[in-house]
Amino acid sequence: MGVDVKVSVIVPVFNAGETLQKCIESVSAQHYQNFELLLINDGSKDRSGDICDEYAQKDDRIKVFHKKNEGVSSTRNVGLKEARGEYIVFCDADDWMAADYVQGLMDELERYDVDLVDQGFERVYNDGSRLAESYDNTKCSKEDMTKWMEMLLTGHTGPFPKIYRAQIIQEHGLTFDTSLEFCEDLVFNLQYMKHATRGIYFSGKRRYYYRQVETSLGNSVYQKDMTVAGNALIKVMEVLNDSFYANLRIDREKMIRLRNKVIQLSMFFMTSLHNNSKRGDRIEALKTLKSYELDHYWKHIKTKNPLRKLFYGLFEQNHIRFAVCVEDLRKRFGKN
């Protein structure tokens, strides 16, 4: 196999002992056989590492890499570094794929001559129920930026259920940002899409099964330091501020799903604004965000609280210090 491998399937693994076997076996059973499976064990404390090694002993297409625990971005980056395939497919250790999943991705990538295929998927809940997330079959050229951005945000912004060209990732040094605790996948995809000159195909097929963990991203982010949500918001805005995305800024009023995504990240930031932060840090963070023209998104945030309304008005007028004073008052008196 070696240099002739066509597809690299990258699976980050962390304490996934209860689901890992189903994931590995679903990859091993693919109709498309010219692949390598890279299992990156991110310092698991359960039997995950042993399970990886056991499967690697039985199948020479499976390669295992053990590393200290550093998070999913670092783990996926190891997979990108070690991958030898022409194409990259990601799968989480909680999830699994139908036997024709990789073949379907390859067929559509070649048939439509695109740089990315993004398929639908099914959310699978603990009680066994499922929710289908589907696209209409659509090919988007590089010029169809507004359409493919809205479609991307309709589906899953993670690195699955997608197939990427390894050459684009390697030539442009694309990696997952290890400084981010969430939104690293959206940032990666936005960066990749800048170089997807052949366009993107959104497929109505659903051959990927995403295990829906019953936790709330919002609640977990709200409990973090201000910098966690702030960094994610800044990174997303940095990418969107690139000249490649200039048309999106012109058409921002049409970009409902993009606007909602920015507002969601903004609300994470605002709710965690006082978490372990000093007043000077809050001022500097808001100054940075102001430079990304967030006014155009924040004016759509609805609030009945007069202090919040005053805060957004002061922010829009670039009176950052006064805005922080108002927000500190709102926090002090416990007004939502």
N, C-alpha and C positions, 0 to 999 in steps of 0.2 A: 504494500500500500504506500507508505511513506509519502514521497513527493507527489504521487499520483492521486492522492485523496482529493475528492471533489468538494465535500461538505464537512465542515467542522461543527459539531453540536456541542455547545458549551453549557454546562450545568453547574452553577455555584451551589455548594452543599454546606449547610450549617444545621446541625441537630435535626436532621430530617429522617431519622431512623424509621419512623412509622410510615413514611410515604415514598422513600427513596427507591425501594425495590420496584414498585409499580412504575415509577418514572424511568428507571434504567431499562426495564424490560420493554417498555413501550418504544424506546429508542432502538433497542436491539432488534425488535421485530419489524422495523421499517422495510417496506417493499424496496425502497431505494437503498442499495447496499454499499455504495462507495462513499462511506462516511467514517469519520473518527468521532468518538465520544470522549470529551474531556471533562472529567469529574474533578472539580476544584474544591477540596475540603478545607473550609475556612475555620480551622481550629475547633471542630465539633467536639462536644463533651460526651456525646452518646456513642452509639455503635456505627454512626454514619461512615467514619473513616474505614472501619473494618469491612463494612458492606461494599464500599467502593473497591477495596483491594480484592475482595472475593470475586467480584464480577470481572475485574481486570485479569485475573488469573485464568478465567474461563473464555475470555474473548479478547483477542489481540487488537481489536479495533478500539478498545477502551483504554484510556490513559488516565492515571490518577496523579494528582499533585496535592500534596499536603502543605499547608501554610498556617501561620498563626492567625488568630482571629483579628481581622481588620475591616470587616464589613463587605457588603455585596459588591460595591464598586471596585474595590481592590481585587476582589475574587474574580469578577468578570474580566478585569484587565489582565490577570494572569492567563485566563483562557485566550484572550486576544493575542497575547504575546506568544503563546505556545501553539496556536492554531496553524495548521498546514494546508487547510482546504482553500479552494477558490471562493467558497461561499461560507457565510457564518449564520448559524441558527442558534438561538438561545432557548433554553427551557429551564424553568425553576424546578427544584427538587420536590416541591409539593404537587407539581402538575404532571400531566401525561399527554401523549399525542396519539392520534389514530395511526394505523399502520401505513396509510397512504399520505400522511402529512408532509413529509419531506419531498416525496415524489411530486405532490401537488404544487408545492412551492417552486420546485425546480422547473416544472412544466410551464407554469405561468410566467416565471422570470424570463425564460427563453422565448416563449410564444409571443410575449408582448415587448420583449427587448427593453426591459426597464432595469433600474439600479436598485429597486426595492419592491418587494411584494409584501403587502400587509393584509392578512386574512381576518375573517371573523373568528369568534371563539365562543365557548360556552362556559359560563360561570357555574361551578358546582358547589352547592352548599352542604353543610354538615348533615342536614336531614335527607340528602340525596336529591333534592330538587335542583333544577337547572334553569338558567336564564340565558337565552341566546343573544349574543351581540353580533349583529350582522351589518355588512356593507352591501350597497348595490355595486355590481361589477363596474368598475370605473378606472380608466387609464387617465392619469393626469400628467401633462407635460410640465416642464420646468416653468413655463409661462402661466400655468394654471395654479399659481401659488395659493390664491385665496381658497380655491376649491379643495386642494389637498390638505391645507392646514386645517380647515374645518372638518374634513373627513378624518384626519388623524385624531383630532380631539373628540370625535364621535366614538371612536373605538378605544383601544388600549394604547396608552402612550409609552408602555414598557417596551423592551426589546423583543418581545414576542407578542403575537404570532407572526413573525416577520422573517425574511431572509435578506441578507446584506451581501454586497460584493466585498470580499476581503481586501482587494486592491485599493478601493476607495478609503477604507479604514487605515490601511498601512501607509498609503501615499500622503495622507493628510494628518497622520499621527493622532487619530481620534481615539479617545479613551473615555471612560466614565469618571466623572469628577469626584475624587475621594473626599473632597471637603464638604460635600453635600450629604445630608442625611435623608433627603427625599428630593424628588424631581430630577435626580441625576439621569434618569432614563429619558425624560422629555428633553433635557438639554442635549444629551447624546444624539437623539433623533433629529433635533433641529440642526445640529452641526452637520450630521451626515447628509441631510437633505440639501444643504447648500451645494453639495458636490454631486447630487444625483442628476446628472445632465441628461440621462436617457428618460427620466421621469419615474413615476411610481404607479404601481397597479394595486388597486384595492379590490380584494376578492371576496365574493359572497360565500365562499366555502367556510365551513366551520369544522376544523379537524384538530383543534387544540382545546384542552380541557383545563381550565384555570380554577384551582381550588380556592374558593373564597373564604379567607380567614375572617372570623367574626370579630374584627376589631375596627376601631374608628381612627382613620388617619388624622382627622381633625382634632380629636381629643388628645392624641399622643403628641401632636405638634404644639397644641396650646400649652402643654405642660413643659415644653422645652424652653431653653434660653431664647431671647429675642433674636440672636444671631442665626439660629437654625432656620427659621422661616425667612428672616431677612436675607440670608445668603442665597437661599433658593430663589427668592423673588428677584434679587439682583442678577443672578446668573442667567435666569430666563430672559430678563430685560436686556442684558448684555448681548445675548445671541440675537434677539429681535432687533437690536440697535445696529446690527451689521448692515452694511450697504445692500447686501443680497435681499434683505427683508424690507427694503425701503417702501415697496408697494403696499405692504401690509399696513404700514403706518399711514399711508394715504387713504387706504380703504378700511381703516380701523372701525368705523361705524357699521360696516357690513359684517365684520368678523365677530359674530355673536358668541361663538364658542370660545374663541381666543380671548375675547373680553371677559367672559365668565371665568376662564381659567386664571387670568391675571387677577381678577377680583377675589377669587378663592384664595390664592396665595397671599394677596394683600390682607385679607381678613385673618389668615393664620398669623401674619406678621403683627397686625394691630392688636390681636388678642394676647399675644405673647410679649408685647412691647415692654412691659414692666418686669418681666421675668429675669431676675439677676442682672439687671442693666442699670447703669448710672445715667443720670440726666444728660451728661455730655455725650455718651454713646448713642442715646436716643436721637439727639440733635444731629449727630454726624450721619447716622443711618438714614434719617429722613432727608438730609441734604443730598446724599448719594442717590436715593430713590427719586428725588425731585428732578435730577438731571436726566432721567429716562422718560420724562413727559407722562408720568403716571396720572396726571390730572385728567387726561382723556379717558382713562378707565375708571378712576375713582369717582368721577361725577355721576356715574351710574349706580353707585352704592346707595342703597336706600336706608335711611335711619330716621327715627322720630326723636332721637335724643338731641336737644338743642346744643349741648356741648360738642357732640360729635359733628353736627352740622357746621358749627363754628370752626372746629378743627380742620375739616376739609376745605372750608373757605379760606382759612389762613394759609393752609398748605398750597392751595392753588395760587394765592397771591405771593408766595415765596416768603411768608413771614414764619419761618420754621421755628424760631425760638418761642414765639408767642403760641404757635400751634402746640408745641410740646407742653407749655405751661397749661394750656386748656386741657390737654389730654391727661396731664398729671392731676388736675383738679377733678376731672371726671372719674379717674381711678380712685382718688382719695375718698370721694363721696359715694363710691360704689354704684355709679350710674352706668347702665349698659346702653 
